[in-house]
Amino acid sequence: MLPPKSNFSEWYHEVIQQAEIMDVRYPVKGLYVWFPFGYKLRNLVYGRLREIMDREHDEVYFPALIPETELGKEGQHIKGFEDEVYWITHGGIDRLDVKLALRPTSETAMYPMFKLWIRSHADLPLRVYQIVNVFRYETKHTRPLIRLREITSFKEAHTAHRNYEEAEENVKMAVNAYKEFFDSLAIPYFVIKRPEWDKFPGADYTIAFDTVMPDGRTLQIGTVHHLADNFAKTFDIKYETPEGDHAYVHQTCYGISERCVAALISIHGDDVGLILPFHFAPHQAVVIPILYKGKEEQVLKFSDEILKKLKEIGIRAILDDSDERPGAKYYRWELFGVPLRIEIGPREAEGREVVVSFRDERVKRKIQADEITEEKIVKWADDMHDRLKKRALDLILEKVRFFENAGEMEEWMGKGVAMFHLCNSIECGESIEEQVRAGVLGEIIEMPEGVHADKEGKCIVCGGDGRLNAIAKSY
């Protein structure tokens, strides 16, 4: 049995194990092993992400080792990662002349190659992405999928453009691509422009996607960075213009990690286990024969027929004909978040009927077997997605409040997201962070459906002109 989800920290730790997402017993802190079921879930989620990225990007692969000479070129960038880098100092027993970093992110691995690839305006825009592991020496409390020392599934896109404006258009495209991705997962989110003191090292500005976890803390699930020509100047990435001059490219980069899987598990799950949207479930349907002595053959034959029909439609279906009692079977597949359960007993087999129920509703309905069609299942999947989206939005609405008083906001920290107005002054930002003991997420660009607040108002610290910001305890 799982702990109640109201005890989120324990629930999350247990569901990751019991639902076979990740095994935490690997003997290096912050490194975890994907179970087969968890890895199937990961691949289905990332399959959707690849589908979106492949429309405008080419997939590539760059090495995991970055020479210290390249990593150190962009001073602000390496300063942002210097406490997190894993260094390789030896090859066998020989000390290396130049230390090698295990990539914390790939700007400094990719951009020396961009310099070689980009020659003329005809080579632009350049859009590539990779899904790789990155390594960060994380000293805080590690947690599977959320805070790791090896991020196993880091999707990072890197682009180059002729000028600032075209790069900015790409930022908008990336934000829309991420919105489509998270909408497909039924995960609600804030789109937030990070404050100047919390942007990506070396970026002109950073836009982040944040969702709200069941315990009221926020989880950053995606970022988009406008790099301007900062890295281009460092790595001398230039192109020949149509007029024959040479100009620096302007760049963007944007990333999503397996935190998207953590959000999917955390936001939709319940006290019993996972609840997975139909399209992302490793097992979309389970057929459970209810066996009575003397009538097993008829029930199993009909169950096999239904299983075959589901597979022909293209559904990832399984048959549980184990010797366990029906209640134990129900519990097992609810724990694993199987969206559709189909039960067949002697009466159903005789009448060519099935009993269907959905993981998020747990209401049983009896239908004729010939009603199970591709069209019907597509509608069931869409209806379930809509229910999960509404449920997730209802939960997030309970954890978002607007404040005009810093003292009241302080009491709210740790329970949810506080929205408030803040001016552009770093002093005011640091003042409110110190008072409420949480980090300013930044200026809210887009809010989850149903969340409302004025975009402009008086700064909560100084009373000057302010913009709508968010602050919260974060993972």
Protein Blocks (a to p, Z undefined) as FASTA:
>chain_A
ZZdfklmmlmmmmmmmmnomacckbcbehiacddfklmmmmmmmmmmmmmmmmmmpccdd
ddfbdcfklmmmmmmlmmmmmmmcccdfbghjbccfbdcdddfbfklmmmmmmmmmpmbf
klpccddddddddddddfbdcdehklccbdfbbccdddddfblklmmmmmmmmmmmmmmm
mmmnopacddddddfklccehiabdcddddddfkopacdfbdcddekjmlmmmnopacdd
fkopacddddddddddfklmmmmmmmmmcfklccddfklgmblbdcdddddehilmmmmm
mmmmmmmmmmmnopacdddfbfbdfklmmmmmmmnopabacdddfklmmnopacdddfkl
opacdddfklmcfklmmmmmmmmmmmmmmmmmmmmmmmgccdfbfklmmmmgojaccddd
ddfbfklmmmmmmmnopacfbjcfbdcehiacdfbdcdfklopacddddddddZZ
